[in-house]
Amino acid sequence: MITLSSELRFCDRCMLKTQHEIIEDPEAIYTYKRKRLYKCKECGHKSYRRGLRPSAESVY
């Protein structure tokens, strides 16, 4: 498993928006709809979530 980047996500344990590390599996091909493993930097809680939308919301 490789940690690539972080995103601001809602944590189920902290009940706040905190930075989450994306833990990638090098063998998997990821699209934005596929669930990824996220780890909260505050409490260490791991959860599978869909990735954020790849384009700007203002375009729609």
C-alpha positions in Angstrom: 0.0 0.0 0.0 1.2 3.5 -0.9 0.1 6.8 0.5 -0.1 9.3 -2.3 -2.0 12.5 -1.3 -4.5 13.9 1.1 -8.0 15.4 0.8 -10.3 17.3 3.2 -13.1 14.7 4.0 -15.7 14.1 6.7 -14.6 11.6 9.3 -17.2 9.3 10.9 -15.2 9.0 14.2 -14.1 12.7 14.6 -17.4 14.0 13.3 -15.4 16.9 11.6 -13.9 17.6 8.2 -10.3 16.6 8.6 -7.4 15.8 6.3 -7.5 12.2 5.0 -4.6 10.3 3.4 -5.5 8.3 0.3 -4.0 4.8 0.7 -3.7 3.4 -2.8 -3.3 -0.3 -3.9 -0.7 -0.3 -6.7 -2.3 -3.2 -8.6 -5.7 -1.5 -8.8 -6.8 0.8 -11.6 -8.7 3.7 -10.1 -11.5 5.8 -11.6 -13.3 8.5 -9.6 -16.3 6.2 -9.0 -14.3 3.4 -7.5 -14.0 3.3 -3.7 -10.6 4.1 -2.2 -9.2 3.5 1.3 -8.9 6.8 3.3 -7.2 7.2 6.6 -7.9 10.2 8.9 -4.8 12.0 10.0 -6.4 13.1 13.3 -7.7 9.8 14.7 -6.3 7.1 12.3 -9.8 5.8 11.3 -9.8 4.0 8.0 -12.8 3.8 5.7 -13.6 3.1 2.0 -15.1 6.1 0.2 -15.7 7.2 -3.3 -13.3 9.8 -4.7 -14.2 13.4 -5.0 -15.5 14.6 -8.4 -12.7 15.2 -10.9 -14.0 18.4 -12.4 -15.1 21.8 -11.0 -18.7 21.9 -9.8 -19.2 25.4 -11.3 -19.1 23.9 -14.8 -22.6 22.2 -14.4 
